[in-house]
Amino acid sequence: MDMPVPSPLILSRKARIVTRLRAVLPADAVIDAGVELRAYECDALSAYRCPPMAAILPRSTAEVAAALRVCHEEGVPVVPRGAGTSLAGGALPTADSVILGLARMTAVLEVSLADRFIRVEAGRTNLAVTAAVEGEGFFYAPDPSSQLACAIGGNIAMNSGGAHCLKYGVTTNNLLGVTMVLMDGTVVEVGGPWSDAAGLDLLGVICGSEGQLGVVTEAYLRILPKPEGALPVLIGFQSSEVAGACVTDIIKAGVLPVAIEFMDGPCIKACEDFARAGYPDCEALLIVEVEGAEAEIRHQLGLITEIAQRHNPVELRAAADADQAKRIWLGRKSAFGAMGQINDYMCLDGTIPVSSLPFVLRRIGELSREYGLDVANVFHAGDGNMHPLILYNANQPGEQEKCEALGADILRLCVEVGGCLTGEHGVGIEKRDLMEVQYGAADLEAQLRVKDVFDPGWLLNPAKVFPLHVTASRRAG
């Protein structure tokens, strides 16, 4: 089907805006050709696509501010984009918007080992933050599965976590300060290289705000000394429910591993075929990692082994050396790619109380059978951050809609047991219509008013987070 031809009025407006952006940015920082814009028409939620009006790739906070001033004066929506790894459509553009990409802003600006912080530009990848300090024996704790590619700016926008967030927390627990540019080009500094900044906790509002309030260009991040040692253990079970019960008992006992990761049968098989990590043939698998001094590791492993034995594991195996430990984690880190070789899938992200794991896993299985779609489960079990993967055929009419309906029911289930719609992927477009499942009208209105303060014209990251019927009057006004 032929694409509709833009009207002369739309083309004229685009030409004026692009001309103005080129006047304040280097020549290679503005992209407006149709073919080149294809790279920005979607993020990792690739089922939805829409080419933007233009894309810009600034190299500094000053260039971001200059570009935003132009867009503000022209009334042009702006969609901030880190590395485009959002699984919730957080960086999906609209046809009348400008993508503001941070990919060229990757510098390390300051490192203080004594004060345990690093200041980086927001386009630097998560793993590259640790790479900048690991030679000195330090690391950056949040470790999302996409850490090789995802940008710190996107991590801040979505409050990303990762496998080790059970012990070290998510992005908000490791973020000390930001430089942020408001929609009108105003540059603000929030927080800084200290543990407790004075005044209102605006940093807590900004982290997880999904690009609704401003564009983060620089960040102060907490860095930590690397532990003396770490050791993962594999524990296989005959059912997901039993594995969930084991997780509950580990947490209940007061043991604090650095990570507890869960994989069910379909995911175990896919990861084993893909990575050859040596996983056992079972219906559910836990990867439990402990760290510290040798004596501390032995003590924690003893407690975890004792708890696991009560649930009759089919296999319990600690990594014998660093190579085995690396292979155990290779399988888990490869899960999304491994599942992608089998079928199309939608990756959900909801959180639940850990005590509800056995019930929720059983109910997900029931919903899977009701909808006739397979669901593979892989997630951060220690903090109840679920990542069900719903398998479907994108080329079969009606399958995507059925997949989305199943996903909505699973997320409603998370809220019903006392959890929430997202743990680290954000709301984006994926969950915006479910926000009213978790929040009442007064709660949503409070969030909308925060947006009003930072972005009164409602130009930043449009059509995200809030149900469209809720925000229609704001944008129109």
C-alpha positions as CSV (number, residue, x, y, z in Angstrom):
1,M,0.0,0.0,0.0
2,D,1.3,3.4,-0.9
3,M,2.1,5.8,1.9
4,P,0.0,9.0,2.0
5,V,1.7,12.0,0.5
6,P,2.2,14.8,3.1
7,S,0.4,18.1,2.3
8,P,2.3,21.1,1.1
9,L,1.6,22.8,4.4
10,I,3.1,19.9,6.4
11,L,6.1,19.8,4.1
12,S,6.6,23.6,4.5
13,R,6.4,23.3,8.3
14,K,9.0,20.5,8.3
15,A,11.3,22.4,6.0
16,R,11.2,25.4,8.3
17,I,11.8,23.4,11.5
18,V,14.7,21.4,9.9
19,T,16.2,24.7,8.7
20,R,16.1,26.2,12.1
21,L,17.6,23.0,13.7
22,R,20.4,23.1,11.2
23,A,21.1,26.7,12.2
24,V,21.8,25.7,15.8
25,L,23.4,22.2,15.3
26,P,26.3,20.9,13.3
27,A,25.4,19.9,9.7
28,D,25.6,16.1,10.5
29,A,23.4,16.3,13.6
30,V,20.1,16.7,11.8
31,I,18.5,13.8,9.9
32,D,15.4,14.4,7.7
33,A,15.7,12.0,4.8
34,G,13.1,9.3,4.7
35,V,15.4,6.3,4.3
36,E,17.7,7.5,7.1
37,L,14.7,8.1,9.5
38,R,13.8,4.4,9.2
39,A,16.4,3.7,11.9
40,Y,14.3,5.8,14.4
41,E,10.8,4.7,13.5
42,C,10.6,2.2,16.4
43,D,12.4,0.9,19.5
44,A,12.7,-2.6,20.8
45,L,8.9,-2.9,20.9
46,S,9.1,-3.3,17.1
47,A,5.5,-4.2,16.5
48,Y,4.7,-0.5,16.4
49,R,6.4,1.9,13.9
50,C,6.1,5.5,12.9
51,P,8.8,7.6,11.2
52,P,9.4,10.9,12.9
53,M,9.5,14.3,11.2
54,A,13.3,14.4,11.8
55,A,16.0,13.1,14.1
56,I,18.8,15.1,15.8
57,L,22.0,13.8,17.3
58,P,23.5,16.5,19.5
59,R,27.0,16.2,21.1
60,S,26.6,18.3,24.2
61,T,24.1,19.7,26.7
62,A,24.4,23.1,25.0
63,E,23.4,21.6,21.7
64,V,20.4,19.8,23.4
65,A,19.3,23.1,24.9
66,A,19.6,24.9,21.6
67,A,17.5,22.3,19.8
68,L,14.8,22.1,22.4
69,R,14.4,25.9,22.3
70,V,13.7,25.7,18.6
71,C,11.2,22.9,19.1
72,H,9.6,24.7,22.0
73,E,9.1,27.9,19.9
74,E,7.7,25.9,17.0
75,G,5.5,23.7,19.2
76,V,7.1,20.5,18.0
77,P,6.9,17.4,20.1
78,V,10.3,15.8,21.1
79,V,10.9,12.2,21.8
80,P,14.2,11.6,23.8
81,R,16.0,8.4,22.8
82,G,18.9,6.7,24.5
83,A,19.8,3.5,22.6
84,G,16.3,2.5,21.5
85,T,16.2,-0.7,23.6
86,S,12.9,0.2,25.3
87,L,10.6,-2.9,25.4
88,A,7.6,-0.7,26.2
89,G,7.6,1.7,23.2
90,G,9.2,4.4,25.4
91,A,11.0,5.9,22.4
92,L,8.3,5.4,19.7
93,P,8.0,8.7,17.7
94,T,4.9,10.3,16.4
95,A,4.7,11.6,12.8
96,D,4.9,15.2,13.9
97,S,7.8,14.7,16.4
98,V,11.6,15.1,16.4
99,I,13.6,12.3,17.8
100,L,16.4,13.6,20.1
101,G,19.1,10.8,20.2
102,L,21.8,10.7,22.8
103,A,24.1,8.3,21.0
104,R,26.9,10.8,20.4
105,M,27.0,11.8,24.1
106,T,29.2,9.1,25.6
107,A,32.0,10.8,27.4
108,V,33.2,10.1,31.0
109,L,33.3,13.6,32.5
110,E,34.6,12.9,36.0
111,V,35.6,10.0,38.3
112,S,36.2,10.1,42.0
113,L,37.1,6.8,43.6
114,A,37.5,8.5,47.0
115,D,33.9,9.8,46.9
116,R,32.7,6.8,44.9
117,F,31.0,8.4,41.9
118,I,31.4,8.8,38.2
119,R,29.9,11.5,36.0
120,V,29.0,10.5,32.5
121,E,27.1,11.8,29.5
122,A,23.7,10.1,29.2
123,G,24.4,8.3,25.9
124,R,27.1,6.1,27.5
125,T,26.1,2.5,27.7
126,N,25.5,0.8,31.0
127,L,28.3,-1.7,30.6
128,A,30.7,1.1,29.5
129,V,30.2,2.8,32.8
130,T,31.7,-0.2,34.7
131,A,34.4,-0.5,32.0
132,A,35.6,3.0,32.9
133,V,36.3,2.1,36.6
134,E,36.7,-1.7,36.7
135,G,40.5,-1.4,36.3
136,E,40.5,0.4,39.7
137,G,38.4,-2.3,41.3
138,F,35.0,-0.6,41.1
139,F,31.7,-1.2,39.2
140,Y,28.3,0.3,38.5
141,A,25.7,-2.0,40.0
142,P,22.5,-1.9,37.9
143,D,22.8,-4.5,35.2
144,P,19.8,-4.8,32.8
145,S,20.1,-7.7,30.3
146,S,20.6,-5.1,27.6
147,Q,23.5,-3.5,29.4
148,L,25.8,-4.0,26.5
149,A,23.6,-1.6,24.4
150,C,21.3,0.4,26.6
151,A,22.2,4.0,27.5
152,I,22.3,5.5,30.9
153,G,19.8,8.2,29.9
154,G,17.3,5.4,29.0
155,N,18.1,3.6,32.3
156,I,17.3,6.8,34.2
157,A,14.1,7.3,32.2
158,M,12.8,3.8,33.0
159,N,14.5,3.3,36.4
160,S,16.1,0.1,35.0
161,G,17.2,-2.7,37.3
162,G,18.8,-6.0,36.4
163,A,19.8,-9.3,37.9
164,H,21.7,-7.9,40.8
165,C,19.1,-5.3,41.9
166,L,18.0,-7.6,44.8
167,K,21.1,-6.5,46.8
168,Y,22.1,-3.3,45.1
169,G,18.8,-1.7,44.1
170,V,17.7,-0.3,40.7
171,T,18.8,2.9,39.0
172,T,17.2,5.3,41.5
173,N,19.3,3.7,44.3
174,N,22.5,4.3,42.4
175,L,21.7,7.8,40.9
176,L,23.2,10.8,42.7
177,G,22.4,13.7,40.4
178,V,21.6,14.7,36.8
179,T,21.9,17.6,34.4
180,M,18.6,17.9,32.6
181,V,17.3,20.2,29.9
182,L,13.7,21.3,30.1
183,M,11.5,21.6,27.0
184,D,12.1,25.4,26.7
185,G,15.9,24.9,26.7
186,T,16.5,25.7,30.4
187,V,19.3,23.6,31.9
188,V,18.9,22.5,35.5
189,E,21.1,20.6,37.9
190,V,19.4,18.2,40.3
191,G,21.4,16.4,43.1
192,G,25.1,16.0,42.8
193,P,28.1,13.9,43.9
194,W,26.9,13.5,47.4
195,S,24.6,11.0,49.2
196,D,21.9,13.3,50.3
197,A,21.2,16.5,48.5
198,A,19.3,19.4,50.2
199,G,15.7,20.3,49.4
200,L,13.0,18.4,47.7
201,D,13.8,15.0,46.2
202,L,13.3,16.0,42.6
203,L,15.8,13.3,41.6
204,G,13.3,10.7,42.7
205,V,10.6,12.4,40.5
206,I,12.9,12.5,37.5
207,C,14.2,8.9,37.7
208,G,11.5,6.8,36.1
209,S,9.7,9.7,34.5
210,E,10.1,8.2,31.0
211,G,11.3,11.5,29.3
212,Q,8.1,13.3,30.3
213,L,9.8,16.0,32.3
214,G,13.1,16.8,30.5
215,V,16.0,15.4,28.7
216,V,18.8,14.1,31.0
217,T,22.2,14.8,29.4
218,E,24.6,14.0,32.2
219,A,24.4,11.9,35.3
220,Y,26.3,11.4,38.6
221,L,26.3,7.6,39.3
222,R,27.3,5.8,42.5
223,I,30.2,3.3,42.0
224,L,31.0,0.5,44.4
225,P,34.1,-1.5,45.2
226,K,34.0,-4.9,43.5
227,P,33.3,-7.7,46.0
228,E,36.1,-10.1,46.9
229,G,34.4,-13.0,45.2
230,A,31.0,-14.2,43.8
231,L,29.6,-17.6,43.2
232,P,26.4,-18.7,41.5
233,V,24.5,-21.9,42.2
234,L,22.0,-23.7,39.9
235,I,19.0,-25.2,41.5
236,G,16.6,-27.2,39.4
237,F,13.0,-28.1,40.3
238,Q,10.1,-30.3,39.0
239,S,7.7,-27.3,38.8
240,S,7.6,-23.5,38.7
241,E,5.4,-23.4,41.7
242,V,8.0,-25.3,43.8
243,A,10.8,-23.0,42.6
244,G,8.6,-20.0,43.5
245,A,8.1,-21.4,47.0
246,C,11.9,-21.9,47.4
247,V,12.4,-18.2,46.5
248,T,9.8,-17.2,49.1
249,D,11.6,-19.3,51.8
250,I,15.0,-17.9,51.0
251,I,13.8,-14.3,51.3
252,K,11.7,-15.2,54.4
253,A,14.9,-16.6,56.1
254,G,16.6,-13.3,55.9
255,V,19.3,-14.4,53.4
256,L,20.3,-11.7,50.9
257,P,21.9,-13.1,47.8
258,V,23.1,-10.6,45.3
259,A,20.7,-12.2,42.7
260,I,17.9,-14.8,42.4
261,E,17.0,-15.4,38.8
262,F,14.2,-17.7,37.6
263,M,13.7,-19.6,34.3
264,D,11.0,-22.1,33.5
265,G,11.1,-25.2,31.3
266,P,10.6,-23.6,27.8
267,C,13.1,-20.8,28.6
268,I,15.7,-23.3,30.0
269,K,15.5,-25.4,26.8
270,A,15.8,-22.4,24.5
271,C,18.8,-21.0,26.5
272,E,20.5,-24.4,26.6
273,D,20.1,-24.9,22.8
274,F,21.4,-21.3,22.3
275,A,24.3,-20.9,24.8
276,R,25.1,-24.5,25.8
277,A,25.5,-23.4,29.4
278,G,25.0,-26.9,30.9
279,Y,21.6,-26.3,32.3
280,P,19.7,-29.4,33.7
281,D,16.6,-30.9,32.1
282,C,13.9,-29.6,34.5
283,E,10.7,-27.6,34.6
284,A,12.2,-24.6,36.6
285,L,15.6,-23.3,37.4
286,L,16.9,-20.8,39.9
287,I,20.3,-19.1,39.6
288,V,21.2,-17.8,43.1
289,E,24.4,-15.8,43.4
290,V,26.1,-14.9,46.6
291,E,29.2,-12.7,47.1
292,G,31.7,-11.5,49.6
293,A,34.7,-13.0,51.4
294,E,35.2,-16.8,51.0
295,A,33.8,-17.5,54.5
296,E,30.8,-15.3,53.8
297,I,30.1,-17.1,50.5
298,R,30.4,-20.5,52.2
299,H,28.0,-19.5,55.0
300,Q,25.3,-18.1,52.6
301,L,25.6,-21.1,50.3
302,G,25.1,-23.4,53.2
303,L,21.9,-21.6,54.2
304,I,20.6,-21.5,50.7
305,T,21.4,-25.2,50.1
306,E,19.6,-26.2,53.3
307,I,16.5,-24.3,52.2
308,A,16.6,-25.6,48.7
309,Q,16.9,-29.3,49.9
310,R,13.5,-28.9,51.6
311,H,11.9,-28.5,48.2
312,N,13.4,-31.7,46.7
313,P,15.5,-30.2,43.9
314,V,16.3,-32.3,40.9
315,E,19.7,-30.7,40.7
316,L,21.8,-28.4,43.0
317,R,25.1,-27.4,41.6
318,A,27.5,-24.6,42.5
319,A,29.9,-23.2,40.0
320,A,33.3,-24.8,40.5
321,D,35.3,-21.9,38.9
322,A,35.0,-18.6,37.1
323,D,34.5,-20.3,33.7
324,Q,31.5,-22.2,35.0
325,A,30.1,-19.1,36.7
326,K,30.4,-17.2,33.4
327,R,28.6,-19.9,31.5
328,I,25.7,-20.0,34.0
329,W,25.2,-16.3,33.5
330,L,25.7,-16.5,29.8
331,G,22.6,-18.7,29.6
332,R,20.5,-16.3,31.6
333,K,21.8,-13.1,29.8
334,S,21.0,-14.8,26.5
335,A,17.4,-15.6,27.3
336,F,15.7,-13.0,25.2
337,G,17.8,-13.6,22.2
338,A,17.4,-17.4,22.6
339,M,13.6,-17.1,22.8
340,G,13.7,-14.8,19.7
341,Q,15.1,-17.7,17.7
342,I,12.0,-19.8,18.4
343,N,9.2,-17.4,17.8
344,D,8.0,-13.8,17.9
345,Y,7.3,-12.8,21.5
346,M,6.2,-10.0,23.7
347,C,8.2,-9.4,26.9
348,L,6.1,-8.2,29.8
349,D,7.3,-6.5,32.9
350,G,5.3,-6.4,36.1
351,T,6.1,-6.8,39.8
352,I,4.5,-8.8,42.5
353,P,5.1,-9.6,46.2
354,V,7.6,-12.4,46.4
355,S,5.2,-14.4,48.6
356,S,2.7,-14.5,45.6
357,L,5.1,-16.1,43.2
358,P,3.7,-19.7,43.4
359,F,0.1,-18.5,42.9
360,V,1.0,-16.0,40.1
361,L,3.1,-18.6,38.2
362,R,0.2,-21.1,38.4
363,R,-2.3,-18.5,37.2
364,I,-0.1,-17.5,34.3
365,G,-0.1,-21.1,33.2
366,E,-3.9,-21.2,33.4
367,L,-4.2,-17.9,31.4
368,S,-1.7,-19.3,28.8
369,R,-3.9,-22.3,28.2
370,E,-7.1,-20.2,28.1
371,Y,-5.6,-18.0,25.3
372,G,-3.9,-20.8,23.5
373,L,-0.5,-19.0,23.6
374,D,2.7,-20.4,25.1
375,V,4.3,-18.3,27.9
376,A,7.9,-18.7,28.9
377,N,9.0,-17.2,32.3
378,V,12.4,-15.6,33.0
379,F,12.7,-12.9,35.7
380,H,14.3,-11.4,38.7
381,A,12.7,-13.6,41.3
382,G,14.3,-12.1,44.4
383,D,12.4,-8.8,44.1
384,G,9.3,-10.2,42.3
385,N,10.1,-8.5,39.0
386,M,8.3,-10.7,36.4
387,H,9.2,-11.0,32.7
388,P,6.7,-13.4,31.1
389,L,7.5,-13.9,27.4
390,I,4.3,-14.5,25.4
391,L,5.0,-16.4,22.2
392,Y,2.9,-15.7,19.1
393,N,3.1,-15.6,15.3
394,A,3.2,-12.0,14.1
395,N,2.3,-13.0,10.6
396,Q,-0.9,-14.6,11.6
397,P,-3.9,-12.2,11.6
398,G,-5.3,-11.7,15.1
399,E,-2.3,-13.3,17.0
400,Q,-0.8,-10.0,18.1
401,E,-4.1,-8.7,19.4
402,K,-4.6,-12.0,21.3
403,C,-1.1,-11.7,22.7
404,E,-1.7,-8.2,23.9
405,A,-5.0,-9.2,25.6
406,L,-3.2,-12.0,27.4
407,G,-0.4,-9.6,28.4
408,A,-3.0,-7.2,29.8
409,D,-4.6,-10.0,31.9
410,I,-1.2,-11.0,33.3
411,L,-0.5,-7.4,34.3
412,R,-3.9,-7.0,35.9
413,L,-3.0,-10.1,37.9
414,C,0.2,-8.5,39.1
415,V,-1.8,-5.5,40.4
416,E,-4.5,-7.7,41.9
417,V,-2.0,-9.5,44.1
418,G,-0.5,-6.2,45.4
419,G,2.1,-5.6,42.7
420,C,2.4,-3.0,40.0
421,L,2.4,-2.6,36.2
422,T,6.1,-2.2,35.7
423,G,9.4,-2.9,37.5
424,E,12.0,-1.6,35.1
425,H,10.7,-1.4,31.5
426,G,8.4,1.5,32.0
427,V,4.9,2.2,30.9
428,G,5.6,3.7,27.4
429,I,2.7,2.9,25.0
430,E,2.5,-0.7,26.1
431,K,0.8,-0.2,29.4
432,R,-0.6,3.4,29.2
433,D,-4.2,2.1,28.9
434,L,-3.7,0.0,32.0
435,M,-2.7,2.9,34.2
436,E,-6.3,3.2,35.4
437,V,-6.1,-0.4,36.6
438,Q,-3.5,0.6,39.2
439,Y,-4.3,4.3,39.8
440,G,-7.5,6.1,40.6
441,A,-8.5,9.4,39.1
442,A,-6.9,11.4,41.9
443,D,-3.6,9.6,41.7
444,L,-3.4,10.1,37.9
445,E,-4.3,13.8,38.3
446,A,-1.4,14.2,40.8
447,Q,1.0,12.8,38.2
448,L,-0.5,14.9,35.4
449,R,0.1,18.1,37.5
450,V,3.8,17.2,37.9
451,K,4.0,16.9,34.1
452,D,2.2,20.3,33.9
453,V,5.0,22.0,36.0
454,F,8.0,20.6,34.0
455,D,6.4,20.6,30.5
456,P,3.3,22.9,30.4
457,G,3.0,22.5,26.7
458,W,3.0,18.7,26.9
459,L,5.6,18.5,24.1
460,L,8.0,15.9,25.6
461,N,7.5,12.3,24.7
462,P,3.9,12.5,23.6
463,A,1.3,9.7,23.8
464,K,3.3,7.8,26.5
465,V,2.6,6.7,30.0
466,F,-0.9,8.2,30.5
467,P,-4.1,7.0,28.8
468,L,-4.8,9.2,25.7
469,H,-8.3,10.2,26.8
470,V,-6.8,11.5,30.1
471,T,-4.2,13.7,28.4
472,A,-6.3,15.0,25.5
473,S,-7.3,18.1,27.2
474,R,-3.8,18.9,28.4
475,R,-2.3,18.7,24.9
476,A,-5.2,20.7,23.4
477,G,-4.8,23.4,26.0
